[in-house]
Amino acid sequence: MNFNSVKYLIKVPLLVFFMVSMTAFPQQQPQDTLSLIKKHYTEALTSLDAQEYDKAIINLSKAYKLTGNPQYDEYKIDILSNIALVNYYIQNFEKASLEAKKLISELEALGPSEKLAKAYTLRGLILTRTGEFEESEEFLKKADTWFTQNNDEKNRANVILGFGILELKKGNYKVAVNYFDASIPEFESQDLPYQQALALLNKSQALYQLDDSIVPNSLQKSKSALEKALAIIDTNDYVKLKIDSYKIASYIALRENNFELAQENLQIYEAKNDSIYHVYLDAISKGVDSETSIADLSELIDQQQSDLDKQQKSINFGKMTTGLSIALIVILSLLTLSLYKNNNLRAKANELLQDKNNELQLAKEKAEKASLAKAQFLSTITHELRTPLYAVTGLTHLLLEEDPKPHQKEHLNSLKFSGEYLLSLINNILDLNKLEANKVEVEKTTFNLKKRTNDVLVALKKSADDRKNNLHFEFDETIPDKLMGDPLKLSQILINLIGNSLKFTQNGDVYVRIRKIKESDDRVTLNFEVEDNGVGISKKKQKSIFETFSQASLQINRKFGGTGLGLSIVKNLLELMGSKIHLESQLGKGSKFWFDINFAISEEFKEAQNPQNIIYDVDYVALENRNILVVEDNKINQMITKKILEKNKMNCLVADNGTDAIKLVKENNFDVVLMDIHMPGISGIEATHEIRKFNKDIPIIALTAVTIDENLDDFYRAGFNEIIPKPFKTEEFFEKIYRTLDSKKMPVNN
């Protein structure tokens, strides 16, 4: 007999928060008393199934009286727990509080346990309902500590829900919403519909009391949460939650100035709530009567005497069973030793092991081939996607420049955003493939860390403003100005981490901290932190969050978007740079990412101007009337590039292939050449080699869709002055052309 019956959980679903299963009763226990305990408890479950709370309480009381003997202490705790839970459910909070105190006293004597943590949770909920908020918070914190230390995310979600209800009762509605948002995905993933519906109802109640200035569209979000809760409530026939929903619906209608609907819902709520309240009062009254009754005392005394008589028989039977068990163990041990020494068995085991090793080797080879095929496929598909995507982004830019109508401009801006999002995804896949294929090298250049970080924050400011977040930057001014390392990869790490925090935080704060840990003559160790107060990540999901294409949950993916590549790239880049990413997070409270990294201290400071092109500074007038040669085999790309250049009053000539490009450079005086790489006939790299034989001064910029096999340093060694990956942002396109012409940067000679 297990006290956690399915029927009990269906009719009183709230109790699933804390219900503790009882183990099978030992054979040596007196059977008559146990049978009576089972009988009364089974009748209690049946009564609960029929919502006859008075009979349920009476039978629970009878079962509890039968556990007076110390040998039934374990069962006594479980029954006491259920008495407290039923009284909490029927809103008899004084009785529930008294029983919960007794329960905690019994469990604390036994030491920390899951049962004790659940009892703390129940005590916290009871105190919330009686208005004792400080004590409630203490008990919820005790429960949270135990569940967190033991990685029990399922039961911890109930505690987080308890915190949300507490903050709701205290009037801290925004904080309460954060707690509810943190618990709802966990209830959904664990298939706990009652808790999910309860959290959604409370979230709806908190939201309709918030202004749009605090939470945008708060009333609409409140209605959405109520609709989701009702879908679950109606499916599962949760009577009390259905009654509470009328009250919330009344307040929502009142805020919408629909007074007739508000009054109608309030009348339904009062009528149904009054009806169920009388049922609860009747159950409480009969429960009190059952506790003061002495009718069962004679039955209890007779039963205890019967138990004593049978206990002696049980002891004798136990001695005989122990002797037989010892004899059986000796026989089995001898048989095991004989089998172990059998040479034929050992030979077969070795043969089987060899076969398994061969299978594992074949599986390893297949996995390596599959990984190589995946990398080649992703490299090819990302390169092929760039050509049509260049047409999409280029034509969108041109259309936006032609003064479209307001409704057309809205559609074009959406198209531009989608193109840039797809480009970001393609770039992330390319970066990840390069990291997995070990085709990424760490560069060593001099840079200013504070300036580099400020550039990243400027680039992410719009994302922060869109979600009404505040960005805070704390920088240790004792950090040397001149550091030697790879600033581009460091910027990529910071962009991914800060961008991730901004995405999962709304109306909150994101802190970026950089401090010095230690410094020697030529090296410095720095600590980087990115902290937010967003929705947080569960302990279970923290183990996989840095894996490729991984996110906290499907619901997180639907709500916040993204592909789950950013944190995987961060992890791989930091490992490449000799560091490791760390994470601390709690549901409803936020997350903190941090890492430590070593940099050399540079003697000379020659940082390239704006190496990331985060802020574009272009003298467009200086580019007017410049002669440009565009080398491109794709007709659509030719047209787009030419129109973009001519829009800026630049003179443009087009070559379809590398051979024509060489001839045109010989015959004309161009200010710059934009050279595609992958063309039929001779490639862009081969054409550049030929041009450099007779003209070493003309600036040549590679305009190409980069693949996993291409190292950007190879382009510079081939004679190119600059690289512009396709598709590009128009501002970046002109900035690189302007900077190349302005600096007259010369290619590296072989």
GUPA-681030 format. One record per residue (C-alpha): x negated, y negated, z; residue in one letter. Coordinates in steps of 0.25 Angstrom, whole numbers, padded with zeros to 4 digits, always signed. Layout:
<atoms>
XYZA/...
</atoms>
This chain:
<atoms>
+0000+0000+0000M/-0006-0013-0004N/+0000-0026+0003F/-0002-0034-0010N/+0010-0028-0018S/+0013-0033-0032V/+0027-0037-0028K/+0022-0045-0016Y/+0014-0053-0025L/+0025-0055-0036I/+0035-0061-0026K/+0025-0069-0017V/+0015-0073-0027P/+0008-0083-0018L/+0003-0072-0010L/-0006-0067-0021V/-0015-0078-0016F/-0019-0071-0004F/-0013-0057-0003M/-0023-0046+0002V/-0022-0032-0002S/-0022-0021+0009M/-0031-0009+0007T/-0025+0005+0007A/-0022+0009+0022F/-0032+0019+0027P/-0027+0033+0029Q/-0031+0034+0044Q/-0022+0022+0048Q/-0008+0026+0055P/+0001+0028+0043Q/+0014+0024+0050D/+0010+0010+0053T/+0004+0008+0040L/+0017+0013+0033S/+0025+0003+0041L/+0016-0008+0037I/+0017-0004+0023K/+0032-0003+0024K/+0034-0016+0030H/+0025-0023+0020Y/+0031-0016+0008T/+0045-0021+0013E/+0039-0035+0014A/+0034-0034+0000L/+0047-0030-0005T/+0054-0041+0002S/+0045-0051-0004L/+0048-0045-0018D/+0062-0049-0015A/+0059-0062-0009Q/+0064-0058+0004E/+0054-0065+0013Y/+0061-0062+0026D/+0060-0047+0024K/+0046-0049+0019A/+0041-0056+0032I/+0048-0046+0041I/+0041-0035+0035N/+0028-0042+0035L/+0030-0045+0050S/+0033-0030+0052K/+0020-0025+0045A/+0012-0035+0053Y/+0017-0030+0066K/+0012-0016+0062L/-0002-0021+0061T/-0004-0023+0076G/-0014-0012+0077N/-0029-0017+0074P/-0030-0006+0064Q/-0020-0013+0055Y/-0028-0027+0056D/-0031-0026+0041E/-0016-0025+0037Y/-0012-0035+0047K/-0021-0046+0040I/-0015-0043+0027D/+0000-0043+0032I/-0003-0056+0040L/-0008-0062+0027S/+0005-0059+0020N/+0013-0064+0031I/+0006-0077+0031A/+0008-0077+0015L/+0023-0075+0015V/+0025-0085+0026N/+0017-0095+0017Y/+0025-0092+0005Y/+0039-0094+0012I/+0033-0107+0018Q/+0033-0103+0032N/+0020-0110+0034F/+0019-0110+0049E/+0020-0095+0049K/+0011-0093+0037A/+0000-0102+0044S/+0001-0094+0057L/-0001-0081+0050E/-0012-0086+0041A/-0019-0091+0054K/-0018-0077+0060K/-0023-0071+0047L/-0035-0080+0046I/-0039-0077+0060S/-0038-0062+0058E/-0047-0063+0045L/-0057-0072+0050E/-0060-0062+0061A/-0064-0052+0049L/-0073-0062+0042G/-0072-0069+0028P/-0064-0062+0018S/-0055-0063+0006E/-0043-0062+0015K/-0048-0073+0024L/-0050-0082+0012A/-0036-0079+0007K/-0030-0082+0021A/-0038-0096+0021Y/-0031-0099+0008T/-0017-0096+0014L/-0020-0104+0026R/-0024-0116+0017G/-0011-0115+0009L/-0003-0114+0022I/-0010-0127+0028L/-0008-0134+0015T/+0007-0132+0015R/+0007-0136+0030T/+0000-0149+0027G/-0013-0145+0035E/-0022-0149+0023F/-0036-0150+0030E/-0035-0136+0036E/-0029-0131+0023S/-0041-0135+0015E/-0051-0129+0025E/-0044-0115+0023F/-0044-0116+0008L/-0059-0120+0008K/-0062-0108+0017K/-0054-0099+0007A/-0061-0106-0005D/-0075-0104+0001T/-0073-0088+0003W/-0067-0086-0011F/-0078-0095-0018T/-0089-0087-0011Q/-0083-0074-0015N/-0080-0078-0030N/-0065-0076-0028D/-0059-0085-0038E/-0045-0079-0038K/-0043-0082-0023N/-0050-0095-0024R/-0041-0100-0034A/-0030-0099-0024N/-0038-0108-0014V/-0040-0118-0025I/-0025-0118-0027L/-0024-0120-0012G/-0033-0132-0013F/-0024-0138-0024G/-0012-0136-0016I/-0019-0143-0004L/-0023-0155-0013E/-0009-0156-0018L/-0003-0157-0004K/-0014-0167-0001K/-0010-0176-0013G/-0023-0174-0020N/-0016-0170-0033Y/-0028-0172-0043K/-0037-0163-0034V/-0025-0153-0033A/-0024-0152-0048V/-0039-0149-0049N/-0037-0137-0040Y/-0025-0132-0047F/-0032-0133-0061D/-0043-0125-0055A/-0035-0114-0049S/-0025-0112-0061I/-0034-0105-0071P/-0039-0096-0060E/-0025-0091-0057F/-0022-0090-0072E/-0034-0081-0074S/-0031-0072-0062Q/-0017-0071-0066D/-0011-0077-0054L/+0002-0084-0059P/+0008-0088-0046Y/-0005-0096-0041Q/-0006-0102-0056Q/+0009-0106-0055A/+0007-0112-0041L/-0005-0120-0045A/+0002-0125-0057L/+0014-0130-0049L/+0005-0137-0039N/-0003-0143-0051K/+0009-0148-0057S/+0013-0154-0043Q/+0000-0161-0042A/+0000-0167-0056L/+0013-0174-0056Y/+0008-0182-0044Q/-0004-0187-0052L/-0005-0199-0061D/-0009-0199-0075D/-0021-0207-0071S/-0026-0196-0063I/-0022-0184-0071V/-0018-0188-0086P/-0004-0182-0089N/-0002-0178-0075S/+0013-0176-0076L/+0012-0168-0089Q/+0001-0159-0083K/+0011-0157-0071S/+0022-0153-0080K/+0013-0143-0088S/+0008-0137-0075A/+0022-0135-0070L/+0026-0128-0083E/+0015-0119-0082K/+0018-0115-0068A/+0033-0113-0071L/+0029-0103-0083A/+0022-0095-0072I/+0033-0096-0061I/+0044-0092-0071D/+0037-0080-0076T/+0034-0075-0062N/+0046-0080-0054D/+0039-0088-0044Y/+0051-0093-0036V/+0044-0103-0026K/+0035-0109-0037L/+0048-0111-0046K/+0055-0118-0035I/+0042-0127-0033D/+0042-0130-0048S/+0055-0138-0047Y/+0050-0147-0037K/+0037-0150-0046I/+0046-0152-0058A/+0055-0162-0051S/+0043-0171-0047Y/+0038-0170-0062I/+0052-0174-0067A/+0052-0185-0057L/+0039-0191-0062R/+0044-0190-0076E/+0056-0199-0071N/+0066-0187-0074N/+0074-0189-0061F/+0085-0179-0065E/+0076-0168-0068L/+0068-0171-0055A/+0080-0170-0047Q/+0085-0157-0054E/+0072-0150-0051N/+0071-0155-0037L/+0085-0150-0034Q/+0081-0136-0039I/+0069-0136-0031Y/+0076-0140-0018E/+0087-0130-0020A/+0077-0118-0023K/+0067-0122-0013N/+0078-0123-0002D/+0083-0109-0006S/+0069-0102-0005I/+0066-0110+0008Y/+0078-0103+0015H/+0073-0090+0010V/+0059-0093+0017Y/+0066-0098+0030L/+0074-0085+0031D/+0061-0077+0029A/+0054-0085+0039I/+0065-0084+0049S/+0065-0068+0048K/+0050-0068+0049G/+0050-0075+0062V/+0061-0065+0067D/+0053-0053+0063S/+0041-0057+0070E/+0048-0059+0083T/+0055-0045+0082S/+0051-0034+0091I/+0060-0023+0084A/+0048-0017+0077D/+0039-0016+0090L/+0044-0001+0094S/+0041+0003+0079E/+0027-0003+0080L/+0024+0004+0093I/+0028+0017+0088D/+0021+0016+0076Q/+0008+0012+0083Q/+0009+0025+0092Q/+0011+0033+0079S/-0002+0027+0073D/-0010+0030+0085L/-0006+0045+0085D/-0009+0046+0070K/-0022+0038+0071Q/-0029+0050+0079Q/-0025+0060+0068K/-0031+0050+0058S/-0044+0050+0065I/-0045+0065+0065N/-0042+0066+0051F/-0052+0055+0048G/-0063+0064+0055K/-0060+0076+0046M/-0060+0067+0033T/-0073+0061+0037T/-0079+0075+0038G/-0074+0080+0025L/-0079+0067+0018S/-0093+0069+0023I/-0093+0084+0018A/-0088+0079+0005L/-0099+0068+0004I/-0110+0078+0006V/-0105+0087-0005I/-0104+0076-0015L/-0118+0071-0011S/-0124+0085-0014L/-0116+0086-0027L/-0121+0072-0031T/-0135+0076-0028L/-0134+0088-0037S/-0129+0081-0048L/-0139+0070-0047Y/-0150+0080-0049K/-0144+0087-0061N/-0155+0085-0072N/-0145+0086-0084N/-0136+0075-0078L/-0148+0066-0077R/-0152+0069-0092A/-0138+0066-0097K/-0138+0053-0089A/-0152+0049-0095N/-0147+0052-0109E/-0134+0044-0107L/-0143+0032-0102L/-0151+0033-0114Q/-0139+0032-0123D/-0133+0020-0115K/-0147+0013-0117N/-0146+0015-0132N/-0132+0010-0132E/-0136-0002-0125L/-0147-0005-0134Q/-0138-0004-0146L/-0128-0013-0139A/-0139-0023-0136K/-0143-0023-0151E/-0128-0025-0155K/-0127-0037-0145A/-0139-0044-0151E/-0134-0042-0165K/-0121-0048-0161A/-0127-0060-0154S/-0135-0063-0166L/-0123-0062-0175A/-0115-0071-0166K/-0126-0081-0166A/-0128-0081-0181Q/-0113-0082-0183F/-0111-0093-0174L/-0123-0101-0180S/-0117-0099-0194T/-0103-0102-0190I/-0107-0115-0183T/-0115-0120-0195H/-0104-0117-0205E/-0094-0124-0196L/-0102-0137-0196R/-0100-0139-0211T/-0085-0140-0211P/-0085-0147-0197L/-0094-0158-0203Y/-0084-0161-0213A/-0073-0162-0202V/-0081-0171-0193T/-0086-0179-0205G/-0073-0181-0212L/-0066-0185-0198T/-0077-0195-0196H/-0074-0201-0210L/-0059-0201-0208L/-0061-0208-0195L/-0069-0219-0201E/-0058-0222-0212E/-0049-0229-0202D/-0038-0218-0201P/-0024-0220-0196K/-0022-0219-0180P/-0015-0205-0181H/-0026-0200-0191Q/-0037-0205-0182K/-0032-0197-0171E/-0032-0184-0179H/-0046-0188-0184L/-0051-0190-0170N/-0045-0176-0166S/-0052-0170-0178L/-0065-0177-0174K/-0064-0172-0160F/-0061-0157-0165S/-0073-0158-0175G/-0083-0163-0164E/-0077-0152-0154Y/-0080-0141-0165L/-0094-0147-0168L/-0097-0146-0153S/-0092-0131-0152L/-0101-0128-0164I/-0113-0135-0158N/-0111-0127-0145N/-0111-0114-0152I/-0123-0118-0160L/-0130-0122-0147D/-0126-0109-0140L/-0131-0100-0151N/-0144-0107-0152K/-0146-0105-0137L/-0142-0090-0138E/-0151-0088-0150A/-0163-0095-0142N/-0164-0106-0153K/-0164-0117-0144V/-0177-0124-0139E/-0179-0133-0127V/-0185-0146-0132E/-0195-0155-0124K/-0192-0170-0126T/-0193-0182-0117T/-0180-0188-0112F/-0173-0197-0102N/-0163-0188-0094L/-0155-0199-0088K/-0153-0206-0102K/-0150-0192-0108R/-0139-0189-0098T/-0133-0202-0099N/-0131-0200-0114D/-0124-0187-0111V/-0115-0194-0101L/-0112-0205-0112V/-0108-0194-0122A/-0099-0187-0112L/-0092-0200-0107K/-0080-0199-0116K/-0078-0184-0112S/-0078-0189-0098A/-0068-0201-0100D/-0059-0192-0108D/-0057-0183-0096R/-0057-0195-0086K/-0070-0190-0079N/-0081-0198-0073N/-0095-0195-0077L/-0106-0197-0065H/-0121-0197-0068F/-0131-0195-0056E/-0145-0196-0061F/-0158-0195-0052D/-0166-0207-0055E/-0179-0200-0051T/-0178-0191-0063I/-0190-0195-0073P/-0186-0203-0085D/-0194-0194-0095K/-0191-0179-0095L/-0195-0169-0105M/-0185-0158-0110G/-0174-0156-0119D/-0164-0167-0118P/-0155-0163-0129L/-0152-0149-0122K/-0151-0156-0108L/-0140-0166-0114S/-0133-0154-0120Q/-0132-0147-0106I/-0127-0160-0100L/-0117-0162-0111I/-0111-0148-0109N/-0111-0149-0094L/-0105-0163-0092I/-0095-0160-0104G/-0091-0148-0097N/-0088-0155-0084S/-0081-0166-0091L/-0072-0156-0098K/-0067-0149-0085F/-0065-0162-0077T/-0054-0172-0078Q/-0053-0185-0070N/-0065-0181-0063G/-0080-0183-0061D/-0092-0177-0068V/-0106-0179-0061Y/-0119-0177-0069V/-0131-0177-0059R/-0146-0176-0062I/-0156-0175-0051R/-0171-0172-0049K/-0174-0159-0041I/-0189-0160-0042K/-0200-0167-0050E/-0215-0163-0052S/-0226-0171-0060D/-0221-0166-0074D/-0207-0159-0071R/-0194-0162-0065V/-0182-0153-0061T/-0168-0159-0062L/-0154-0155-0058N/-0142-0158-0067F/-0128-0157-0061E/-0115-0159-0068V/-0103-0159-0059E/-0088-0161-0061D/-0075-0160-0053N/-0067-0153-0063G/-0059-0140-0063V/-0071-0131-0059G/-0075-0117-0063I/-0071-0104-0055S/-0082-0095-0050K/-0078-0084-0059K/-0079-0093-0072K/-0092-0099-0067Q/-0100-0086-0070K/-0096-0087-0085S/-0095-0102-0088I/-0109-0103-0094F/-0106-0091-0104E/-0104-0094-0119T/-0089-0098-0122F/-0085-0097-0108S/-0076-0106-0100Q/-0069-0105-0087A/-0056-0100-0093S/-0047-0100-0105L/-0038-0110-0098Q/-0051-0119-0096I/-0054-0117-0111N/-0040-0121-0115R/-0039-0133-0106K/-0053-0139-0107F/-0058-0134-0121G/-0072-0130-0124G/-0079-0117-0129T/-0087-0114-0116G/-0100-0116-0124L/-0106-0128-0116G/-0110-0122-0103L/-0116-0110-0110S/-0125-0119-0118I/-0128-0126-0105V/-0132-0113-0099K/-0141-0109-0111N/-0148-0123-0112L/-0151-0123-0098L/-0157-0109-0098E/-0165-0113-0110L/-0170-0125-0102M/-0174-0117-0090G/-0162-0120-0081S/-0149-0115-0077K/-0135-0120-0076I/-0127-0119-0062H/-0113-0121-0059L/-0104-0124-0046E/-0089-0125-0048S/-0076-0124-0040Q/-0062-0124-0046L/-0055-0137-0045G/-0068-0144-0040K/-0077-0145-0052G/-0090-0139-0057S/-0105-0143-0056K/-0116-0138-0066F/-0130-0140-0063W/-0144-0136-0068F/-0159-0139-0064D/-0169-0141-0076I/-0184-0145-0077N/-0189-0156-0086F/-0203-0161-0089A/-0206-0175-0085I/-0211-0182-0098S/-0223-0192-0099E/-0217-0199-0111E/-0203-0204-0114F/-0199-0204-0129K/-0184-0199-0129E/-0178-0200-0142A/-0167-0210-0144Q/-0153-0204-0142N/-0157-0190-0145P/-0143-0185-0142Q/-0136-0195-0150N/-0126-0197-0138I/-0125-0212-0141I/-0126-0216-0155Y/-0133-0229-0159D/-0133-0231-0174V/-0136-0244-0182D/-0126-0241-0193Y/-0130-0254-0201V/-0144-0249-0202A/-0139-0236-0209L/-0131-0244-0220E/-0136-0242-0234N/-0146-0231-0230R/-0148-0221-0241N/-0144-0207-0236I/-0146-0193-0243L/-0136-0182-0239V/-0140-0168-0242V/-0128-0159-0241E/-0123-0148-0249D/-0108-0148-0243N/-0100-0158-0251K/-0090-0161-0240I/-0102-0164-0231N/-0108-0172-0241Q/-0096-0181-0242M/-0094-0183-0227I/-0109-0186-0225T/-0109-0196-0236K/-0096-0203-0232K/-0101-0204-0218I/-0114-0211-0222L/-0107-0220-0233E/-0097-0224-0222K/-0109-0231-0215N/-0114-0237-0228K/-0125-0228-0231M/-0129-0223-0245N/-0128-0208-0247C/-0133-0199-0257L/-0129-0184-0257V/-0138-0171-0261A/-0131-0158-0262D/-0144-0150-0259N/-0158-0150-0255G/-0164-0151-0269T/-0156-0163-0272D/-0160-0170-0259A/-0175-0168-0262I/-0173-0175-0276K/-0165-0186-0270L/-0174-0189-0259V/-0186-0190-0270K/-0177-0200-0279E/-0171-0209-0268N/-0174-0217-0256N/-0165-0211-0244F/-0165-0217-0230D/-0161-0203-0224V/-0158-0189-0229V/-0147-0181-0223L/-0150-0166-0226M/-0141-0154-0224D/-0149-0141-0221I/-0141-0129-0226H/-0139-0131-0241M/-0140-0122-0253P/-0153-0122-0261G/-0164-0129-0252I/-0160-0132-0238S/-0161-0145-0231G/-0174-0141-0224I/-0181-0137-0237E/-0176-0150-0243A/-0182-0158-0232T/-0195-0151-0233H/-0196-0155-0247E/-0192-0170-0245I/-0203-0171-0234R/-0213-0167-0244K/-0211-0180-0251F/-0204-0189-0241N/-0208-0188-0226K/-0201-0201-0222D/-0186-0200-0226I/-0177-0196-0214P/-0170-0183-0216I/-0159-0179-0207I/-0154-0164-0206A/-0139-0164-0208L/-0135-0150-0204T/-0126-0140-0197A/-0136-0134-0187V/-0136-0118-0185T/-0142-0110-0174I/-0154-0106-0182D/-0159-0121-0184E/-0168-0128-0175N/-0167-0143-0175L/-0182-0144-0174D/-0184-0137-0187D/-0176-0148-0194F/-0186-0158-0189Y/-0198-0150-0193R/-0192-0148-0207A/-0193-0163-0209G/-0179-0168-0204F/-0179-0181-0196N/-0165-0178-0189E/-0154-0168-0188I/-0139-0171-0188I/-0131-0158-0186P/-0118-0157-0194K/-0107-0160-0191P/-0111-0173-0184F/-0105-0185-0177K/-0106-0197-0186T/-0112-0206-0175E/-0123-0195-0173E/-0125-0194-0188F/-0128-0209-0190F/-0136-0210-0177E/-0146-0199-0182K/-0147-0206-0196I/-0149-0219-0190Y/-0160-0214-0179R/-0167-0207-0190T/-0168-0219-0199L/-0171-0228-0187D/-0182-0220-0181S/-0188-0214-0194K/-0191-0201-0187K/-0200-0193-0195M/-0199-0178-0196P/-0209-0168-0190V/-0220-0164-0200N/-0224-0150-0201N/
</atoms>
